[in-house]
């Protein structure tokens, strides 16, 4: 299965979220508005071979969220 990472904005809570989907792993994290490198878990489903694998996915999500928010800020 192809890996999918998406950043989206939820207007009701005025909050950015980052979503990860790949190989039976589904993770939704909330992005800290003041510090986009900080994300906190909302929901997480999946089995990881190790804690290192999970940490690597979360790091990838943090980097993705930071890059996408920078793009949005540069566009405004």
PyMOL Python script that loads the backbone (N, CA, C, O; Angstrom):
from pymol import cmd

cmd.read_pdbstr("""\
ATOM      1  N   UNK A   1       0.835  -1.184   0.000  1.00  0.00           N
ATOM      2  CA  UNK A   1       0.000   0.000   0.000  1.00  0.00           C
ATOM      3  C   UNK A   1       0.879   1.245   0.000  1.00  0.00           C
ATOM      4  O   UNK A   1       1.908   1.295   0.672  1.00  0.00           O
ATOM      5  N   UNK A   2       0.465   2.227  -0.747  1.00  0.00           N
ATOM      6  CA  UNK A   2       1.191   3.483  -0.844  1.00  0.00           C
ATOM      7  C   UNK A   2       1.032   4.305   0.437  1.00  0.00           C
ATOM      8  O   UNK A   2      -0.035   4.325   1.051  1.00  0.00           O
ATOM      9  N   UNK A   3       2.095   4.968   0.819  1.00  0.00           N
ATOM     10  CA  UNK A   3       2.090   5.824   2.012  1.00  0.00           C
ATOM     11  C   UNK A   3       1.429   7.153   1.678  1.00  0.00           C
ATOM     12  O   UNK A   3       1.685   7.740   0.628  1.00  0.00           O
ATOM     13  N   UNK A   4       0.572   7.621   2.586  1.00  0.00           N
ATOM     14  CA  UNK A   4      -0.114   8.894   2.417  1.00  0.00           C
ATOM     15  C   UNK A   4       0.067   9.730   3.677  1.00  0.00           C
ATOM     16  O   UNK A   4      -0.201   9.268   4.787  1.00  0.00           O
ATOM     17  N   UNK A   5       0.525  10.966   3.492  1.00  0.00           N
ATOM     18  CA  UNK A   5       0.604  11.924   4.600  1.00  0.00           C
ATOM     19  C   UNK A   5      -0.109  13.183   4.135  1.00  0.00           C
ATOM     20  O   UNK A   5       0.182  13.710   3.060  1.00  0.00           O
ATOM     21  N   UNK A   6      -1.046  13.665   4.949  1.00  0.00           N
ATOM     22  CA  UNK A   6      -1.807  14.863   4.588  1.00  0.00           C
ATOM     23  C   UNK A   6      -1.879  15.810   5.776  1.00  0.00           C
ATOM     24  O   UNK A   6      -1.989  15.390   6.927  1.00  0.00           O
ATOM     25  N   UNK A   7      -1.814  17.083   5.468  1.00  0.00           N
ATOM     26  CA  UNK A   7      -2.025  18.130   6.463  1.00  0.00           C
ATOM     27  C   UNK A   7      -3.369  18.757   6.151  1.00  0.00           C
ATOM     28  O   UNK A   7      -3.637  19.115   5.004  1.00  0.00           O
ATOM     29  N   UNK A   8      -4.214  18.893   7.157  1.00  0.00           N
ATOM     30  CA  UNK A   8      -5.499  19.555   6.920  1.00  0.00           C
ATOM     31  C   UNK A   8      -5.854  20.449   8.097  1.00  0.00           C
ATOM     32  O   UNK A   8      -5.351  20.286   9.208  1.00  0.00           O
ATOM     33  N   UNK A   9      -6.735  21.394   7.815  1.00  0.00           N
ATOM     34  CA  UNK A   9      -7.157  22.389   8.799  1.00  0.00           C
ATOM     35  C   UNK A   9      -8.611  22.146   9.155  1.00  0.00           C
ATOM     36  O   UNK A   9      -9.446  21.970   8.268  1.00  0.00           O
ATOM     37  N   UNK A  10      -8.921  22.134  10.435  1.00  0.00           N
ATOM     38  CA  UNK A  10     -10.292  21.924  10.912  1.00  0.00           C
ATOM     39  C   UNK A  10     -10.788  23.269  11.447  1.00  0.00           C
ATOM     40  O   UNK A  10     -10.364  23.702  12.518  1.00  0.00           O
ATOM     41  N   UNK A  11     -11.690  23.937  10.703  1.00  0.00           N
ATOM     42  CA  UNK A  11     -12.115  25.297  11.068  1.00  0.00           C
ATOM     43  C   UNK A  11     -12.809  25.418  12.423  1.00  0.00           C
ATOM     44  O   UNK A  11     -12.621  26.421  13.112  1.00  0.00           O
ATOM     45  N   UNK A  12     -13.598  24.435  12.820  1.00  0.00           N
ATOM     46  CA  UNK A  12     -14.338  24.537  14.086  1.00  0.00           C
ATOM     47  C   UNK A  12     -13.387  24.674  15.278  1.00  0.00           C
ATOM     48  O   UNK A  12     -13.640  25.462  16.189  1.00  0.00           O
ATOM     49  N   UNK A  13     -12.297  23.908  15.268  1.00  0.00           N
ATOM     50  CA  UNK A  13     -11.340  23.989  16.375  1.00  0.00           C
ATOM     51  C   UNK A  13     -10.160  24.902  16.051  1.00  0.00           C
ATOM     52  O   UNK A  13      -9.293  25.127  16.895  1.00  0.00           O
ATOM     53  N   UNK A  14     -10.129  25.428  14.817  1.00  0.00           N
ATOM     54  CA  UNK A  14      -9.036  26.277  14.345  1.00  0.00           C
ATOM     55  C   UNK A  14      -7.691  25.606  14.592  1.00  0.00           C
ATOM     56  O   UNK A  14      -6.784  26.187  15.188  1.00  0.00           O
ATOM     57  N   UNK A  15      -7.587  24.369  14.119  1.00  0.00           N
ATOM     58  CA  UNK A  15      -6.426  23.537  14.407  1.00  0.00           C
ATOM     59  C   UNK A  15      -5.975  22.792  13.156  1.00  0.00           C
ATOM     60  O   UNK A  15      -6.802  22.347  12.361  1.00  0.00           O
ATOM     61  N   UNK A  16      -4.654  22.656  12.984  1.00  0.00           N
ATOM     62  CA  UNK A  16      -4.093  21.822  11.927  1.00  0.00           C
ATOM     63  C   UNK A  16      -3.916  20.403  12.450  1.00  0.00           C
ATOM     64  O   UNK A  16      -3.613  20.192  13.624  1.00  0.00           O
ATOM     65  N   UNK A  17      -4.108  19.436  11.563  1.00  0.00           N
ATOM     66  CA  UNK A  17      -3.896  18.028  11.870  1.00  0.00           C
ATOM     67  C   UNK A  17      -3.044  17.420  10.769  1.00  0.00           C
ATOM     68  O   UNK A  17      -3.090  17.864   9.621  1.00  0.00           O
ATOM     69  N   UNK A  18      -2.269  16.407  11.118  1.00  0.00           N
ATOM     70  CA  UNK A  18      -1.504  15.662  10.127  1.00  0.00           C
ATOM     71  C   UNK A  18      -1.955  14.203  10.214  1.00  0.00           C
ATOM     72  O   UNK A  18      -2.058  13.632  11.300  1.00  0.00           O
ATOM     73  N   UNK A  19      -2.225  13.609   9.037  1.00  0.00           N
ATOM     74  CA  UNK A  19      -2.765  12.254   8.940  1.00  0.00           C
ATOM     75  C   UNK A  19      -1.775  11.386   8.182  1.00  0.00           C
ATOM     76  O   UNK A  19      -1.251  11.792   7.144  1.00  0.00           O
ATOM     77  N   UNK A  20      -1.517  10.180   8.705  1.00  0.00           N
ATOM     78  CA  UNK A  20      -0.593   9.230   8.085  1.00  0.00           C
ATOM     79  C   UNK A  20      -1.326   7.917   7.862  1.00  0.00           C
ATOM     80  O   UNK A  20      -2.001   7.415   8.761  1.00  0.00           O
ATOM     81  N   UNK A  21      -1.191   7.359   6.657  1.00  0.00           N
ATOM     82  CA  UNK A  21      -1.825   6.086   6.328  1.00  0.00           C
ATOM     83  C   UNK A  21      -0.870   5.272   5.468  1.00  0.00           C
ATOM     84  O   UNK A  21      -0.440   5.734   4.411  1.00  0.00           O
ATOM     85  N   UNK A  22      -0.532   4.055   5.915  1.00  0.00           N
ATOM     86  CA  UNK A  22       0.339   3.160   5.147  1.00  0.00           C
ATOM     87  C   UNK A  22       0.349   1.777   5.779  1.00  0.00           C
ATOM     88  O   UNK A  22       0.475   1.645   6.996  1.00  0.00           O
ATOM     89  N   UNK A  23       0.219   0.754   4.958  1.00  0.00           N
ATOM     90  CA  UNK A  23       0.381  -0.643   5.386  1.00  0.00           C
ATOM     91  C   UNK A  23      -0.303  -0.975   6.710  1.00  0.00           C
ATOM     92  O   UNK A  23       0.330  -1.530   7.608  1.00  0.00           O
ATOM     93  N   UNK A  24      -1.558  -0.650   6.840  1.00  0.00           N
ATOM     94  CA  UNK A  24      -2.313  -0.975   8.046  1.00  0.00           C
ATOM     95  C   UNK A  24      -2.051  -0.050   9.220  1.00  0.00           C
ATOM     96  O   UNK A  24      -2.541  -0.299  10.321  1.00  0.00           O
ATOM     97  N   UNK A  25      -1.293   1.004   9.007  1.00  0.00           N
ATOM     98  CA  UNK A  25      -1.008   1.976  10.065  1.00  0.00           C
ATOM     99  C   UNK A  25      -1.796   3.243   9.762  1.00  0.00           C
ATOM    100  O   UNK A  25      -1.726   3.787   8.660  1.00  0.00           O
ATOM    101  N   UNK A  26      -2.536   3.696  10.745  1.00  0.00           N
ATOM    102  CA  UNK A  26      -3.335   4.914  10.600  1.00  0.00           C
ATOM    103  C   UNK A  26      -3.085   5.776  11.829  1.00  0.00           C
ATOM    104  O   UNK A  26      -3.347   5.357  12.956  1.00  0.00           O
ATOM    105  N   UNK A  27      -2.574   6.988  11.604  1.00  0.00           N
ATOM    106  CA  UNK A  27      -2.250   7.874  12.717  1.00  0.00           C
ATOM    107  C   UNK A  27      -2.781   9.271  12.431  1.00  0.00           C
ATOM    108  O   UNK A  27      -2.647   9.779  11.317  1.00  0.00           O
ATOM    109  N   UNK A  28      -3.379   9.884  13.433  1.00  0.00           N
ATOM    110  CA  UNK A  28      -3.860  11.260  13.333  1.00  0.00           C
ATOM    111  C   UNK A  28      -3.266  12.037  14.501  1.00  0.00           C
ATOM    112  O   UNK A  28      -3.466  11.682  15.663  1.00  0.00           O
ATOM    113  N   UNK A  29      -2.537  13.097  14.180  1.00  0.00           N
ATOM    114  CA  UNK A  29      -1.895  13.911  15.199  1.00  0.00           C
ATOM    115  C   UNK A  29      -2.298  15.362  15.031  1.00  0.00           C
ATOM    116  O   UNK A  29      -2.505  15.836  13.914  1.00  0.00           O
ATOM    117  N   UNK A  30      -2.407  16.065  16.151  1.00  0.00           N
ATOM    118  CA  UNK A  30      -2.713  17.495  16.174  1.00  0.00           C
ATOM    119  C   UNK A  30      -1.387  18.254  16.133  1.00  0.00           C
ATOM    120  O   UNK A  30      -0.436  17.894  16.827  1.00  0.00           O
ATOM    121  N   UNK A  31      -1.331  19.309  15.311  1.00  0.00           N
ATOM    122  CA  UNK A  31      -0.117  20.117  15.176  1.00  0.00           C
ATOM    123  C   UNK A  31      -0.210  21.308  16.119  1.00  0.00           C
ATOM    124  O   UNK A  31      -1.220  22.013  16.135  1.00  0.00           O
ATOM    125  N   UNK A  32       0.834  21.535  16.901  1.00  0.00           N
ATOM    126  CA  UNK A  32       0.896  22.685  17.806  1.00  0.00           C
ATOM    127  C   UNK A  32       0.977  23.961  16.970  1.00  0.00           C
ATOM    128  O   UNK A  32       1.865  24.093  16.127  1.00  0.00           O
ATOM    129  N   UNK A  33       0.062  24.896  17.197  1.00  0.00           N
ATOM    130  CA  UNK A  33       0.008  26.129  16.405  1.00  0.00           C
ATOM    131  C   UNK A  33       1.252  26.994  16.613  1.00  0.00           C
ATOM    132  O   UNK A  33       1.759  27.582  15.657  1.00  0.00           O
ATOM    133  N   UNK A  34       1.739  27.075  17.823  1.00  0.00           N
ATOM    134  CA  UNK A  34       2.887  27.932  18.128  1.00  0.00           C
ATOM    135  C   UNK A  34       4.203  27.311  17.671  1.00  0.00           C
ATOM    136  O   UNK A  34       5.134  28.026  17.299  1.00  0.00           O
ATOM    137  N   UNK A  35       4.282  25.988  17.700  1.00  0.00           N
ATOM    138  CA  UNK A  35       5.510  25.285  17.341  1.00  0.00           C
ATOM    139  C   UNK A  35       5.157  24.086  16.461  1.00  0.00           C
ATOM    140  O   UNK A  35       4.882  23.007  16.986  1.00  0.00           O
ATOM    141  N   UNK A  36       5.159  24.249  15.125  1.00  0.00           N
ATOM    142  CA  UNK A  36       4.736  23.171  14.228  1.00  0.00           C
ATOM    143  C   UNK A  36       5.575  21.899  14.298  1.00  0.00           C
ATOM    144  O   UNK A  36       5.175  20.866  13.762  1.00  0.00           O
ATOM    145  N   UNK A  37       6.748  21.963  14.960  1.00  0.00           N
ATOM    146  CA  UNK A  37       7.535  20.736  15.081  1.00  0.00           C
ATOM    147  C   UNK A  37       6.966  19.830  16.170  1.00  0.00           C
ATOM    148  O   UNK A  37       7.352  18.665  16.269  1.00  0.00           O
ATOM    149  N   UNK A  38       6.063  20.348  16.978  1.00  0.00           N
ATOM    150  CA  UNK A  38       5.448  19.563  18.051  1.00  0.00           C
ATOM    151  C   UNK A  38       4.085  19.057  17.591  1.00  0.00           C
ATOM    152  O   UNK A  38       3.216  19.840  17.207  1.00  0.00           O
ATOM    153  N   UNK A  39       3.911  17.748  17.635  1.00  0.00           N
ATOM    154  CA  UNK A  39       2.612  17.172  17.315  1.00  0.00           C
ATOM    155  C   UNK A  39       2.193  16.278  18.468  1.00  0.00           C
ATOM    156  O   UNK A  39       3.040  15.712  19.159  1.00  0.00           O
ATOM    157  N   UNK A  40       0.891  16.149  18.679  1.00  0.00           N
ATOM    158  CA  UNK A  40       0.403  15.296  19.758  1.00  0.00           C
ATOM    159  C   UNK A  40      -0.665  14.354  19.213  1.00  0.00           C
ATOM    160  O   UNK A  40      -1.473  14.725  18.361  1.00  0.00           O
ATOM    161  N   UNK A  41      -0.645  13.153  19.716  1.00  0.00           N
ATOM    162  CA  UNK A  41      -1.509  12.095  19.200  1.00  0.00           C
ATOM    163  C   UNK A  41      -2.978  12.380  19.472  1.00  0.00           C
ATOM    164  O   UNK A  41      -3.357  12.781  20.572  1.00  0.00           O
ATOM    165  N   UNK A  42      -3.796  12.165  18.448  1.00  0.00           N
ATOM    166  CA  UNK A  42      -5.242  12.201  18.577  1.00  0.00           C
ATOM    167  C   UNK A  42      -5.743  10.763  18.532  1.00  0.00           C
ATOM    168  O   UNK A  42      -6.485  10.328  19.413  1.00  0.00           O
ATOM    169  N   UNK A  43      -5.330  10.026  17.498  1.00  0.00           N
ATOM    170  CA  UNK A  43      -5.677   8.611  17.383  1.00  0.00           C
ATOM    171  C   UNK A  43      -4.568   7.880  16.643  1.00  0.00           C
ATOM    172  O   UNK A  43      -3.874   8.457  15.806  1.00  0.00           O
ATOM    173  N   UNK A  44      -4.414   6.600  16.964  1.00  0.00           N
ATOM    174  CA  UNK A  44      -3.339   5.812  16.371  1.00  0.00           C
ATOM    175  C   UNK A  44      -3.779   4.355  16.320  1.00  0.00           C
ATOM    176  O   UNK A  44      -4.143   3.768  17.339  1.00  0.00           O
ATOM    177  N   UNK A  45      -3.741   3.776  15.117  1.00  0.00           N
ATOM    178  CA  UNK A  45      -4.086   2.366  14.935  1.00  0.00           C
ATOM    179  C   UNK A  45      -3.007   1.720  14.083  1.00  0.00           C
ATOM    180  O   UNK A  45      -2.612   2.272  13.056  1.00  0.00           O
ATOM    181  N   UNK A  46      -2.536   0.576  14.493  1.00  0.00           N
ATOM    182  CA  UNK A  46      -1.538  -0.138  13.704  1.00  0.00           C
ATOM    183  C   UNK A  46      -0.570  -0.877  14.593  1.00  0.00           C
ATOM    184  O   UNK A  46      -0.492  -0.645  15.799  1.00  0.00           O
ATOM    185  N   UNK A  47       0.164  -1.770  13.969  1.00  0.00           N
ATOM    186  CA  UNK A  47       1.170  -2.553  14.671  1.00  0.00           C
ATOM    187  C   UNK A  47       2.536  -2.204  14.107  1.00  0.00           C
ATOM    188  O   UNK A  47       2.737  -2.201  12.892  1.00  0.00           O
ATOM    189  N   UNK A  48       3.460  -1.913  14.986  1.00  0.00           N
ATOM    190  CA  UNK A  48       4.818  -1.571  14.586  1.00  0.00           C
ATOM    191  C   UNK A  48       5.750  -2.696  15.008  1.00  0.00           C
ATOM    192  O   UNK A  48       5.532  -3.342  16.033  1.00  0.00           O
ATOM    193  N   UNK A  49       6.788  -2.926  14.215  1.00  0.00           N
ATOM    194  CA  UNK A  49       7.764  -3.966  14.539  1.00  0.00           C
ATOM    195  C   UNK A  49       8.576  -3.584  15.770  1.00  0.00           C
ATOM    196  O   UNK A  49       9.005  -4.442  16.541  1.00  0.00           O
ATOM    197  N   UNK A  50       8.780  -2.267  15.940  1.00  0.00           N
ATOM    198  CA  UNK A  50       9.566  -1.798  17.079  1.00  0.00           C
ATOM    199  C   UNK A  50       9.186  -0.360  17.408  1.00  0.00           C
ATOM    200  O   UNK A  50       8.518   0.319  16.628  1.00  0.00           O
ATOM    201  N   UNK A  51       9.622   0.083  18.569  1.00  0.00           N
ATOM    202  CA  UNK A  51       9.395   1.476  18.968  1.00  0.00           C
ATOM    203  C   UNK A  51      10.145   2.407  18.022  1.00  0.00           C
ATOM    204  O   UNK A  51       9.686   3.511  17.730  1.00  0.00           O
ATOM    205  N   UNK A  52      11.296   1.954  17.548  1.00  0.00           N
ATOM    206  CA  UNK A  52      12.095   2.757  16.617  1.00  0.00           C
ATOM    207  C   UNK A  52      11.316   3.040  15.330  1.00  0.00           C
ATOM    208  O   UNK A  52      11.368   4.152  14.804  1.00  0.00           O
ATOM    209  N   UNK A  53      10.600   2.041  14.825  1.00  0.00           N
ATOM    210  CA  UNK A  53       9.798   2.219  13.610  1.00  0.00           C
ATOM    211  C   UNK A  53       8.709   3.269  13.837  1.00  0.00           C
ATOM    212  O   UNK A  53       8.484   4.127  12.984  1.00  0.00           O
ATOM    213  N   UNK A  54       8.035   3.201  14.981  1.00  0.00           N
ATOM    214  CA  UNK A  54       6.983   4.170  15.313  1.00  0.00           C
ATOM    215  C   UNK A  54       7.568   5.574  15.440  1.00  0.00           C
ATOM    216  O   UNK A  54       7.006   6.536  14.917  1.00  0.00           O
ATOM    217  N   UNK A  55       8.690   5.686  16.131  1.00  0.00           N
ATOM    218  CA  UNK A  55       9.339   6.988  16.305  1.00  0.00           C
ATOM    219  C   UNK A  55       9.751   7.594  14.966  1.00  0.00           C
ATOM    220  O   UNK A  55       9.668   8.807  14.775  1.00  0.00           O
ATOM    221  N   UNK A  56      10.194   6.744  14.043  1.00  0.00           N
ATOM    222  CA  UNK A  56      10.600   7.212  12.721  1.00  0.00           C
ATOM    223  C   UNK A  56       9.400   7.772  11.946  1.00  0.00           C
ATOM    224  O   UNK A  56       9.522   8.793  11.269  1.00  0.00           O
ATOM    225  N   UNK A  57       8.246   7.107  12.046  1.00  0.00           N
ATOM    226  CA  UNK A  57       7.027   7.580  11.385  1.00  0.00           C
ATOM    227  C   UNK A  57       6.597   8.921  11.981  1.00  0.00           C
ATOM    228  O   UNK A  57       6.233   9.838  11.245  1.00  0.00           O
ATOM    229  N   UNK A  58       6.636   9.037  13.295  1.00  0.00           N
ATOM    230  CA  UNK A  58       6.247  10.289  13.952  1.00  0.00           C
ATOM    231  C   UNK A  58       7.189  11.423  13.558  1.00  0.00           C
ATOM    232  O   UNK A  58       6.744  12.546  13.325  1.00  0.00           O
ATOM    233  N   UNK A  59       8.479  11.137  13.481  1.00  0.00           N
ATOM    234  CA  UNK A  59       9.444  12.154  13.048  1.00  0.00           C
ATOM    235  C   UNK A  59       9.144  12.602  11.613  1.00  0.00           C
ATOM    236  O   UNK A  59       9.223  13.789  11.299  1.00  0.00           O
ATOM    237  N   UNK A  60       8.803  11.649  10.754  1.00  0.00           N
ATOM    238  CA  UNK A  60       8.447  11.966   9.371  1.00  0.00           C
ATOM    239  C   UNK A  60       7.205  12.866   9.320  1.00  0.00           C
ATOM    240  O   UNK A  60       7.136  13.793   8.513  1.00  0.00           O
ATOM    241  N   UNK A  61       6.228  12.585  10.188  1.00  0.00           N
ATOM    242  CA  UNK A  61       5.018  13.407  10.254  1.00  0.00           C
ATOM    243  C   UNK A  61       5.339  14.822  10.739  1.00  0.00           C
ATOM    244  O   UNK A  61       4.791  15.794  10.220  1.00  0.00           O
ATOM    245  N   UNK A  62       6.222  14.941  11.729  1.00  0.00           N
ATOM    246  CA  UNK A  62       6.611  16.253  12.253  1.00  0.00           C
ATOM    247  C   UNK A  62       7.282  17.093  11.172  1.00  0.00           C
ATOM    248  O   UNK A  62       6.971  18.273  11.010  1.00  0.00           O
ATOM    249  N   UNK A  63       8.201  16.480  10.437  1.00  0.00           N
ATOM    250  CA  UNK A  63       8.913  17.191   9.374  1.00  0.00           C
ATOM    251  C   UNK A  63       7.941  17.612   8.279  1.00  0.00           C
ATOM    252  O   UNK A  63       8.004  18.740   7.789  1.00  0.00           O
ATOM    253  N   UNK A  64       7.049  16.715   7.899  1.00  0.00           N
ATOM    254  CA  UNK A  64       6.058  17.020   6.870  1.00  0.00           C
ATOM    255  C   UNK A  64       5.174  18.193   7.296  1.00  0.00           C
ATOM    256  O   UNK A  64       4.954  19.119   6.514  1.00  0.00           O
ATOM    257  N   UNK A  65       4.671  18.160   8.524  1.00  0.00           N
ATOM    258  CA  UNK A  65       3.802  19.233   9.021  1.00  0.00           C
ATOM    259  C   UNK A  65       4.541  20.564   9.025  1.00  0.00           C
ATOM    260  O   UNK A  65       3.987  21.586   8.620  1.00  0.00           O
ATOM    261  N   UNK A  66       5.777  20.556   9.477  1.00  0.00           N
ATOM    262  CA  UNK A  66       6.572  21.783   9.527  1.00  0.00           C
ATOM    263  C   UNK A  66       6.780  22.346   8.121  1.00  0.00           C
ATOM    264  O   UNK A  66       6.642  23.552   7.917  1.00  0.00           O
ATOM    265  N   UNK A  67       7.110  21.494   7.149  1.00  0.00           N
ATOM    266  CA  UNK A  67       7.335  21.953   5.776  1.00  0.00           C
ATOM    267  C   UNK A  67       6.058  22.514   5.158  1.00  0.00           C
ATOM    268  O   UNK A  67       6.094  23.547   4.490  1.00  0.00           O
ATOM    269  N   UNK A  68       4.939  21.844   5.376  1.00  0.00           N
ATOM    270  CA  UNK A  68       3.678  22.291   4.792  1.00  0.00           C
ATOM    271  C   UNK A  68       3.202  23.608   5.402  1.00  0.00           C
ATOM    272  O   UNK A  68       2.683  24.465   4.687  1.00  0.00           O
ATOM    273  N   UNK A  69       3.370  23.777   6.700  1.00  0.00           N
ATOM    274  CA  UNK A  69       2.965  25.027   7.349  1.00  0.00           C
ATOM    275  C   UNK A  69       3.864  26.170   6.881  1.00  0.00           C
ATOM    276  O   UNK A  69       3.394  27.293   6.704  1.00  0.00           O
ATOM    277  N   UNK A  70       5.154  25.891   6.681  1.00  0.00           N
ATOM    278  CA  UNK A  70       6.059  26.908   6.130  1.00  0.00           C
ATOM    279  C   UNK A  70       5.602  27.345   4.741  1.00  0.00           C
ATOM    280  O   UNK A  70       5.625  28.533   4.420  1.00  0.00           O
ATOM    281  N   UNK A  71       5.186  26.380   3.918  1.00  0.00           N
ATOM    282  CA  UNK A  71       4.684  26.702   2.573  1.00  0.00           C
ATOM    283  C   UNK A  71       3.457  27.602   2.665  1.00  0.00           C
ATOM    284  O   UNK A  71       3.325  28.562   1.906  1.00  0.00           O
ATOM    285  N   UNK A  72       2.558  27.287   3.598  1.00  0.00           N
ATOM    286  CA  UNK A  72       1.356  28.105   3.771  1.00  0.00           C
ATOM    287  C   UNK A  72       1.710  29.517   4.228  1.00  0.00           C
ATOM    288  O   UNK A  72       1.144  30.492   3.733  1.00  0.00           O
ATOM    289  N   UNK A  73       2.636  29.626   5.163  1.00  0.00           N
ATOM    290  CA  UNK A  73       3.043  30.941   5.664  1.00  0.00           C
ATOM    291  C   UNK A  73       3.733  31.762   4.580  1.00  0.00           C
ATOM    292  O   UNK A  73       3.520  32.972   4.496  1.00  0.00           O
ATOM    293  N   UNK A  74       4.549  31.127   3.757  1.00  0.00           N
ATOM    294  CA  UNK A  74       5.242  31.834   2.677  1.00  0.00           C
ATOM    295  C   UNK A  74       4.268  32.300   1.608  1.00  0.00           C
ATOM    296  O   UNK A  74       4.502  33.311   0.946  1.00  0.00           O
ATOM    297  N   UNK A  75       3.178  31.565   1.438  1.00  0.00           N
ATOM    298  CA  UNK A  75       2.176  31.919   0.436  1.00  0.00           C
ATOM    299  C   UNK A  75       1.277  33.060   0.861  1.00  0.00           C
ATOM    300  O   UNK A  75       0.600  33.655   0.022  1.00  0.00           O
ATOM    301  N   UNK A  76       1.256  33.380   2.145  1.00  0.00           N
ATOM    302  CA  UNK A  76       0.357  34.431   2.641  1.00  0.00           C
ATOM    303  C   UNK A  76       1.056  35.754   2.745  1.00  0.00           C
ATOM    304  O   UNK A  76       0.445  36.745   3.146  1.00  0.00           O
TER     305      UNK A  76
END
""", "prot")
cmd.dss("prot")
cmd.show_as("cartoon", "prot")
cmd.util.cbc("prot")
cmd.orient("prot")
